[in-house]
Every structure is written in C-alpha cells, then in structure tokens.
Amino acid sequence: MPIQVEIFHFDRLVVGIGRGVVTLPEYGKFIADLIQQGFIHYRKIIDVTAIDSSPITKELLLAFDARLKEYNKTPRGPLAIVARRDRGEVALAFRAITSPGRPIEIFHTIHDARAWLARQPVANVITKPVEDPKPAKEEEEK
C-alpha cells in the first residue's frame, strides 16, 4: 500500500506515510476516504520522505486541490508535510497557493511536524460519515 494511514481520534490527528511510487488516484483515494469517514477537519501529517518518485507534479496537485475545494465545504484541518530537503518543491508550491487561513508548514522530521501540529487548533466540526448510496441488503429483501 503506497499510503499507510493511522488515525488518532483522541488527538484528532491523521498520519499518512507515503512509500514507493504514489499516484494521483492513490492520493485521491486517501483524501476521499478522509472526507467519507468525516476526518477532513483533523490535523494531518503527510510524510513523503519515503516516496521514491511520484508522477504527481505541482500542477496536478494544485488542480486536485482546486477540485477538492469545490466538492468539500468542510473546513480542512492544519497540515504538516514532512519532506526531504532535496525534494520539497511540490510541498512548497502547494503551501504557497493553498487555502488562506489553513495552516500548512513543511518539516524535515515527523517529530517537528507533530510538535507544530499540537499547537494548532482543530475546528469543532460535527461530521457524519458519508453514507454509501447503495441500499443495505436487508432493505432489498423487504
């Protein structure tokens, strides 16, 4: 699995760790799962230090982010991106033009990212997981 996800509900924190080659559809699924489960307002750490290479360019990422803003109206939580010093150009571009008012910082260690996120407030958003539009099997049998 290219993106390993851990969710810490008590801290309202999502940690996503990318490994190997991560594609835009894989990143999209990661974000869609957060929206569907009602966690998009949580603080997030995205660790891309173990990504070998990625076909995700800054242009693709920015276009994806623009579509996400149209689709999802729930406030997104603070984001800490952990990137290697020699490969942070996409993270820098993303930070430069993302939603004003949404805290985003780039770090070189997950420990620094976690310390910064601990100081960031999380919106008190009441969310419900997005329900599957397919009827339940029990309802079909009635």
Legacy VTK file of the C-alpha trace (Angstrom):
# vtk DataFile Version 3.0
C-alpha trace
ASCII
DATASET POLYDATA
POINTS 142 float
0.000 0.000 0.000
1.640 3.259 -1.108
-0.030 5.395 1.604
-0.189 3.961 5.107
-2.780 5.736 7.251
-3.066 5.944 11.020
-5.866 7.861 12.714
-5.627 9.061 16.302
-9.156 10.133 17.237
-8.332 11.396 20.711
-5.829 13.890 19.227
-7.897 14.412 16.049
-4.800 13.562 14.042
-4.294 11.685 10.778
-0.831 10.479 9.791
-0.345 9.461 6.164
3.004 7.967 5.190
3.776 7.580 1.508
6.086 4.807 0.338
7.421 3.899 -3.074
5.600 5.493 -6.012
2.367 7.302 -5.127
-0.009 8.165 -7.971
-2.665 10.875 -8.093
-5.513 8.287 -7.919
-3.922 6.798 -4.778
-3.605 10.239 -3.196
-7.186 10.985 -4.276
-8.433 7.819 -2.568
-6.585 8.802 0.615
-8.346 12.209 0.635
-11.721 10.738 -0.379
-11.521 8.254 2.497
-10.855 11.114 4.945
-13.878 13.008 3.640
-16.118 9.958 3.617
-15.162 8.992 7.172
-15.580 12.560 8.455
-11.926 13.236 9.319
-11.032 16.004 6.830
-11.051 18.625 9.644
-8.473 16.655 11.692
-4.858 17.777 11.877
-2.792 15.936 9.283
0.804 14.852 8.865
1.699 13.763 5.347
5.153 12.158 5.324
6.605 11.928 1.811
10.210 11.198 2.787
9.938 7.519 1.762
8.440 8.199 -1.662
10.901 7.056 -4.320
9.386 9.114 -7.077
5.945 10.334 -7.947
4.127 11.245 -11.127
2.287 13.901 -9.085
3.531 17.274 -10.271
2.766 20.529 -8.526
0.340 21.388 -11.366
-1.611 18.128 -10.847
-1.653 18.589 -7.090
-2.898 22.169 -7.354
-5.636 21.193 -9.834
-6.673 18.373 -7.500
-6.774 20.789 -4.553
-8.956 23.227 -6.516
-11.462 20.454 -7.310
-11.443 19.361 -3.682
-12.329 22.896 -2.538
-15.349 22.860 -4.872
-16.528 19.437 -3.682
-15.843 19.631 0.037
-17.093 22.588 2.084
-15.982 21.221 5.482
-13.002 23.188 6.830
-9.784 21.264 6.354
-7.504 20.898 9.338
-3.906 22.062 9.664
-1.396 20.184 7.527
2.230 19.355 8.253
4.164 17.976 5.293
7.336 16.053 6.061
9.667 16.109 3.062
13.325 15.529 2.328
15.359 18.694 1.930
16.219 17.816 -1.669
12.628 17.035 -2.762
10.317 19.595 -1.201
9.474 21.679 -4.285
5.945 20.270 -4.712
5.238 20.778 -0.995
6.483 24.378 -1.202
4.271 25.100 -4.219
1.269 23.536 -2.504
1.825 25.612 0.639
2.219 28.803 -1.384
-1.209 28.717 -3.012
-3.419 26.637 -0.754
-6.443 27.957 1.117
-5.759 31.147 3.024
-6.358 30.646 6.711
-5.414 26.960 6.624
-2.131 26.433 8.451
0.365 24.463 6.365
4.036 24.009 7.159
6.840 21.873 5.791
9.210 19.952 8.041
12.152 17.601 7.676
11.279 15.387 10.662
7.986 13.904 11.777
8.803 14.937 15.365
8.958 18.632 14.404
5.744 18.240 12.402
3.927 16.626 15.322
5.113 19.343 17.761
3.886 22.108 15.442
0.525 20.394 14.868
-0.012 20.001 18.610
-0.112 23.809 18.817
-2.680 24.154 16.003
-6.384 24.329 16.823
-8.819 21.916 15.210
-12.231 23.140 14.114
-15.127 21.812 16.150
-16.930 20.300 13.204
-19.688 17.792 13.640
-19.381 15.409 10.759
-21.119 12.233 9.845
-19.505 9.675 7.640
-20.822 9.871 4.088
-23.264 7.042 3.655
-22.916 4.508 0.905
-25.693 5.255 -1.635
-26.320 1.520 -2.165
-29.284 0.154 -0.190
-28.483 -2.284 2.569
-29.080 -5.928 1.766
-31.754 -6.150 4.474
-33.731 -3.315 2.826
-33.563 -5.048 -0.562
-35.139 -8.177 0.887
-38.152 -6.360 2.394
LINES 1 143
142 0 1 2 3 4 5 6 7 8 9 10 11 12 13 14 15 16 17 18 19 20 21 22 23 24 25 26 27 28 29 30 31 32 33 34 35 36 37 38 39 40 41 42 43 44 45 46 47 48 49 50 51 52 53 54 55 56 57 58 59 60 61 62 63 64 65 66 67 68 69 70 71 72 73 74 75 76 77 78 79 80 81 82 83 84 85 86 87 88 89 90 91 92 93 94 95 96 97 98 99 100 101 102 103 104 105 106 107 108 109 110 111 112 113 114 115 116 117 118 119 120 121 122 123 124 125 126 127 128 129 130 131 132 133 134 135 136 137 138 139 140 141
